[in-house]
Amino acid sequence: MQQRFVGTSGLRVSALALGTMTWGRVTDEDAARAQLEAFLAAGGTTVDTAAEYAEGSSEAILGAMVGDVVPRHELVLVSKAGVDRRRGRRMVDTSRRAMLASLDATLARLGTDHLDLWLAQLWDENVPLEETLSALELAVSTGRVRYAGVSNYSGWQLARAATLSDAPLVANQVEYSLLTRAAECEVVPAADHLGTGIMCWGPLGRGVLTGKYRGQIPADSRGASDAFADYVSPYLLGKPARITEAVVTAAKGLDRSPLDVALSWLLGRDGVCGAVVGPRTVEQLEQVLAATLDELPAQITDVLDEVSR
């Protein structure tokens, strides 16, 4: 699997990162282990998690495999802080106290003394940006974090943060796919100017760009689950459905899978250093890993650009 630099930094990540949002929720420990083993066998190095995922269970499951399934030095571990679930409510808190406490808990769950990349997961209107950045800076200066970044920041938020931060912000992880191209308006130009890499979550349009939701919602899909139905439903009708049909048509013409076409289009975009894929099962991951990720013909790219504009 191709390795790419994150922005202008020296950090390298695999073009595909293994996302663990479902681990500890709908993906159990055995399935998670099978996913990690398959991902590593395909040359993947980067695993993405967050303190919020399954209230820490995602990190704990991953941590149980670090040193067992794979040596720590062979992994690029990415985690995020700033979001917590309290009494069933999702709370944003990027205060220095909350961020550093979250980092300590993350390192304990992962069984490591450092993260390769640590991200402030969301912009917090209630906390001064300088305070959030001070947590990132301290984490880097004390060696608990090798590189710092942000997630879900808009263009102006990224620019403001990069201007104020003493630690370089090497990455901004945002939703970006053929179904969600808003990042191109401000985030991508800002990142390009600042030397920040774009890591993409939801690169398959939350699973819709695989084509599996065409005409129905499979009973075993995230779209049919109580936990993730609302996550998928915005992309099932209207323009997203038309874009998906265009991807399926292109895939047939190229004798490739729709997910291969969708990922190849995204990895060819300016500033993109990687895409975080979050399969529920090892079978889904194997379909992703089977993708060639070859550059698309210019004519196909132009058509997909136009239909998804």
N, C-alpha and C positions, 0 to 999 in steps of 0.2 A: 504494500500500500504506500502511496506517495506520502512523503513527509514535507511539511510546508512551514516556513517561518511565519510567526505571528507578527504582522505589521513589520516595522523596521527593527524589532527586537531580535535577540539571538535565540529565543524560545522556538523550538520546533514541535509541531503537533502532527498527528496523522490526519490525512484529508477527511477521514470519517472519525468521529469520536463516538464512543459508546455511551449513550445516555441511560441513566438509571432511575428515571422518574417513577417507573412502574415497580421497581424493586421494593419488596416489602409491602406492596399493596396487591397487585394482581400477578406479580412475578415472584415466585417463592425462591428459597435459597438454592435449591437444586437447579432450577431453570436459570437462575442468575449465574451460577457457576458454569453451566453449559454455554451460556452466552459469552462469558468472558473468555473461556477456552477457545471458542470458535473465532472470536474477534482477534485474539492474540495470534492464532494460527494463520490468520489472513494478513498479518503484518501490522495490525492496529496497535497503537501505543497509548492513545489518549482516552481516559475515562472521565466522564462528566457527572457530577452529583451535586447535591446541595443539602445544607442542614435541614431545610424544610421538608425534603422528600420523605414521605412516610414517617414524618416526625423523627427523623434520624435513623430509621431502620435501613434506608438505602445505604447510607454511609457504613453502618455497622455490618451489613451483609458484605459489602465490598471490602471492608477492613479485615474480615475473617479470611479473605482469600489472598490478601497481600502478603507475600512471603511464603505462601503455600502454593497457590496456582502459578504465581509469577513473582520474581524478585522485585522489590520496591524500585530499584534503580532502572528497571525496564519500563516503568509506567510513567506517564505524564498525568498526574492527578489534578483535576480541576474541581473546585467546589465553590459554593456561593453562600453568602450570609446576608442577613437583613430582613428576612421574612420568617415569621414564626406562627405556629398555630396554637392558640390558647383558647381552651374551652370551646373548641369547634370553630373558632373564628380565625381567619387569616389576617395577621397583623404585620404591618411594615414597621421596622424599628432599626434604623442604621446608626443609632447613637454609638459612641465609642465604647460604652459599657457593653451594650448588646452585641456589637460586632466582635469584640475581643473575647467575650465569654463564649460566643458561638464558635469562634475559631478554636479555642481550647477544647471545646466539646467535639468538634469535627476531627481534630487531630487524634483525640483519644479513641473515637469510634473507628477511625481508619488505621489506628495502630502505627502511626508514623510521626516523625518530628517536624515534617514540613509538607506544604503543598507546593506544587509546581506553579499553579495559577489560582489566585483567590479573587473572587469577584463580589462587588457590592451588588446585590441582586436587583434592587429597584431604587429609583429616586425616592427620597423621603422628604415630603414638604414640611414635616414637623421638626427636622433636625438640620442645623446648619451644615452646609456641604463641607466646610472646613473640618468639622468634627468627624464626619464620615471618612474623609480623606486621611485624617490623622491616624485612624485605626489601620487603614491600608499601609500607610507609611511606617508605622511602628512594627507591623507584622513583617514587612520587608526588611527593615533595619535590624530586627532581632533574629532573622534567619528562619522564622516559622513559615514564611512565604517567599518563594523565589521571584515571582512576578505578580503584579497586581493589575486589576482591571475592573470593569463595570459591566452591568447587564441591563438591557432594556432602557438604556439612556437615549434620549433624543439627540439630534445633532447639536443643539445649543447646550444641552446639559453636558454632553461629552466634552465640548469645547471649553466650557466653564471649568469642569473638573480637571481637565488636562492642564489648564492654565494655572490652577491653584495648587495642584499636587506636586510635592517634592519627589515622589516616587513615580516613575513613568507609568502611565496607564496603557498597557500594551494591547488590550483587547476590549471590545464591546460585544457582548453576546446578545443578539437580537433575533426576533422572528423574521425569517426571510425565506421566501420560496416563490414559485410561479404564482401562487395564490395570494401572496402578501409581499408586495414590492415597495411598500411605503418607505422602507429604509433607504431607497435610492434617492429620495428627495433631499434629505439633509444628513442622515447618519453616514452614508457611504462617502459623500464629499468631505465631511468633517473628518472622518477617520483617515481618509487619504491625505489630507493636509497635515494631520497630526502624527501620522505614522502608526496609527492604531489599526490592528487587525480586526476583521469582522468574523466572528464565530456565529454560525447560524443555527438557531433551534427551530424545530418545526419545518425542516427542509423538504419534507414530503407533504406539506399542507395538512399536517396532523393525521397523515395516513391516507388522505383522500386522493392524492396524486398517484397512488399505486393502482387506482382504478377499481379497487374492491368494493367501493360504495356505489358504483354505478347501478341505479335502479333498485337498490335494496341496501339495508343495513345488516351485514352478517351478524348472526346471533352471537358469535364468539369474538366480535370486534370491540374496540374501545367505544365506538359509537353506540353500542347496545348496552354498555355497562353503566351502572349508576354513578360510578366514580368519575367517568370521563365522557359521558354523553354530551354534556354542555361544552366540553372542550372541542368536540368534533363538529357539532351541529351547524355552526356558522358557515361551514365550507361545503355544505351538501347540495345547495340549490343555487339557481341563478348563474351569475358569471363564473363562480368557481367550477360549477358543473361543466360549463362550456370550455373552460380552460383544460379541465381534466380530459374531456373528449379529444381536444387537440393533441394532448400529450399521448393519449392512447393511439391515435391515428399515426402520429410521428413514430411511435415505438414499433407499430406494425410495419411501417415502411422501412425501418432500419433493422428489423429483426432483433430488436432489443426489448427489454421490459420497460413499462412506463416509469417505474421508479429509477431505472438506469438513466432514462432520458431526463427526468426531473432533477436528479442529483448532478448529472453532467452539466446541465444548463446552469445550475447554481454555482458549482465549483469553477465555472468559467467566468464568473462575474468579477468585476474589478474589486479588489480589496478583500475578497473572501479567502480566509485561510483554512476554514474547515466547516464541516457540517455535523451537527450532533444528531445522531439517529437513535431513537428510543423504542426498539421493538419490545413487544411483550413476551415473545417466545423465541427460542433458538431457531425455529423454522423461519420466522420472519427475518431474523438477523441473517440467516444463510442466504435468503433472497437478496438482501442488500449487499452482502459480501460477494455475491455472484455478478454484481454489476460491473461492467467494464470501465465505467467512468471515463471513457474516451471522449475527446472533443467532438462536439456535434458539428455536422456540416453547416456551413454559414447560412444556407437557405432555410434549414430547419430552425436554427437559432432566430433568424429574422421573423419567421412565422410565429414562433412562441413568444418572442418579444412583443409582437403586435397584438396577438390575441389576449395577452395578459397585461397589456399596458395600463 
